[in-house]
């Protein structure tokens, strides 16, 4: 009888073991990306200044406020147009990678908007100067027309 009670006690103690104690905590990679990043591109005489303001939303989730300032020189004046985009569901997949896969509304200024799908995988690296930057092939698709561009961007941390 004593052996039966002892066996039941051992089984009961095993069943009551704290299973969460052995679980590994979830890594938070989002904090390593927080900051402001910038790059400038020139294509066909069109200079574009890209700025990313990256903020942490939750563990492994980022928000990126993406401003693109287009500068065009026309005889007698310089025209600057700013497009503002907010990406609210950027997922970090490791300490040096995140994924963008969102359809967003782009504010083109003066109340004009359009819808774009942004896709890409960003990689955080240290450049030759030892400064942090994010490299990405960012596919930008106009959802109304289906036309897309895929610039390679190197965002340097400010």
Secondary structure as GFF3:
##gff-version 3
##sequence-region A 1 158
A	DSSP	alpha_helix	2	15	.	.	.	ID=ss1
A	DSSP	three_ten_helix	19	21	.	.	.	ID=ss2
A	DSSP	three_ten_helix	30	33	.	.	.	ID=ss3
A	DSSP	beta_strand	35	43	.	.	.	ID=ss4
A	DSSP	beta_strand	46	58	.	.	.	ID=ss5
A	DSSP	beta_strand	61	74	.	.	.	ID=ss6
A	DSSP	beta_strand	77	94	.	.	.	ID=ss7
A	DSSP	beta_strand	97	107	.	.	.	ID=ss8
A	DSSP	beta_strand	113	126	.	.	.	ID=ss9
A	DSSP	beta_strand	132	142	.	.	.	ID=ss10
A	DSSP	beta_strand	148	157	.	.	.	ID=ss11
###
